[in-house]
């Protein structure tokens, strides 16, 4: 039994039809891993930043009809919630797992973070080739940063501020069968490295 890494069984949760059956599969299969990842990485991020990070495992309580297409654990410095703050995430869709950092549309910090990231363009562009950027955390689509020019990244940052629903996340994705998902040790190491490399975008 694996404690942390996502397996085919976790990705297959999103093939289960119906809200109640999918939630049952998610709770029994994937949520224990999200809770374990939450315990581990709230401690890791707290150690790295000298701030107290709290884990927030998605409960999907607002859903009444449509089953969730993804699930996650988020990390922020507020015990009561994460959506208003710049935060880190670990989670998965049916197609891939993700490790992200950024801000979503509910955050009042969007303007501050946009100004910060514009000053960090070199740091963003120098991230490894496997780093991605996305403007909507609810969609599976993303773009590799290496495929974008400076003006393209600036457009993502501008949209964060100019569009009410604007969001911006940076990170990595992992597909079933990737080396990072073969053992718990490999997955933990990969997430730690990813979070560490994104810390300058947070601090």
N, C-alpha and C positions, 0 to 999 in steps of 0.2 A: 504494500500500500504506500503510495507516494503522499508526502505531506504537503509539498509546495507546487510541484510542476503540473502543468495542465496536460492531460492525456486525451486520446481520441474520445473517451467517454465524456470528458468535459465539453469538447467541441460539439459532440453529438447531442448534447442537451438542447441545442437550438434547432434540432430537427424534430423535437417532440411537439406534436400538435396540441393546441388548446392552452389557455392560460393556466388552469389548475394543474394539469399534468406536467407542463413544462416547469412551473414553479416547484413542484414536488421533486422533479429530477434535479433542478438547480440546487435546491436546499440540501438534498441528500448527497449529491455528487460534488458540486463545485464550491458551495459556500464554506465548507470546512477548510478548504485550501485558502480561500480569500481571508478567512479569519486568522489562519496561521501566518499568511503573508502579512496581514495587518499587524499582528503581534511583533513579528520580526522587524519589519521595516519602519514601524513607528519608533522603535528603539534605535535603529540604524540612522534615520534622519535626525533624530534628537541628538545623537552623538556627533553627527557631522556638523550640525548648525548651532549647537548650544541653545536651541529652542525646544519646547516640548511639542512634539507632533502626536496627533491622535488618529487612529484608523477609523474609517467610516465605510462599512460594508453595505453595498447596495441592497435594499430590501424590496424595491419595486412595489411599494405599498399603494401607490396611486393608480396602478394598472387595474382596470375593471373588466376589460375585454381582450385587448391585444397582448399576447405574451411578449416578454422582453427579448430583444435581439442581441443584447449584450449584458454583461454584468461585470462588476469591478469592486475593488477596495480603493478608496481615496485617502490621502493623508494631508492634514492641514493642522494649523496651530490653534484651532478653535475646537473645543471638545464637543460643541453642539452641532457643528456643521462645517462643510468645506466649500460649498458652492460660491460663497461670497469672497473667497480668498484664492490667491495663487496656490495651487495644490498639485500633488503628485498622484498618479493613478497606476494601478496594475489591474488588468482585466482581459476579457476576451469577447470576441464575436464568434460566430460559427466558423469563420474562415481563418482567423488569426488571433493571437494574443497581442497585447500592447502594454507598453511601459511608457508613461507620458508625464509631462509637466506643462502647466500653463494656466490660463484663466478662461472661464466660460462666461456666458453672457450675463449671468446674475451678478458678476463681481463689480463693485465700485472701484476696484483697483485697475481697471482696464487702461485708463489714460496714463497712469503712473508706469505701468508695466510696458506700455507701448513706447513711451519716451526712453525707458531704460533699455529696451531691446534695440531701438534704433541706434543707440550708442554702442551696442554690442554686436554690430553686424559682422565684424571680422570673426568674433568668437562663434557666432551662429554658422557662418560659412565654413569655418574650420572644423566643425564637427565631422566625425567619421562618415564615410559614404553610406552607411546603413541608417543614418538618422533621417527621420521624416518630419513633415510639418502638416498640420491639418487645421481647417477653419471651422469644423463642426464635430464635436466629440461624439455626437450621436450617430454619425455616418461612418461606414467602413472605409470610405475613400480617403486617401492620403497621397502626398507627393514626397519623393525623396528630395532633400535639401540640395544634394549634389546636382540635381537636374534643373535648379532654379538660378536665375541671375539675381544680382543684388536688388534690382528694381522689383523683381517678382516677390522677393521676401518682404520688401518694404510695402508692397501692395497688401500682403497678408496682415502686416502690422497696422496699416492705415484702416483696413476694413474692421479690425478689432475695435477701433474707436468710432469710426464713421457709421457703422451699422449697429442698430440696437441689439440685434441678435448675434453680433460679431463675437467670435471666440478665436483663440489661438493656442494650439498645443504643439509641443515638440516631443520627440521620443523615438522609440524603436518598435518594430513589430516582429513577431515570431510565428512561423507557420508550423503546423503539425509535421514532425519529422526533423525539424531544425535541431542542431546540436544543443542549443540552449534548453530545449525541452526534453532532453533524453534522461537527465538525472536531476534530482533535487539540488544537488551541489552545483551543477552547471547553471541551473536557473537562478539560484540565489546569487551566484557570482556575477552573472550577466546583469541582473537587476541592480545590484550594488554598484557595478561599474557605470551603468547608465545613469542612475540617480546622481552618482558622484560627478559625472561629466556634465550634468545639467544644473548642478548647484550654482555655478556662476550666473546662470539665467534667473535664479531665484534670489540670491543674496544681494 
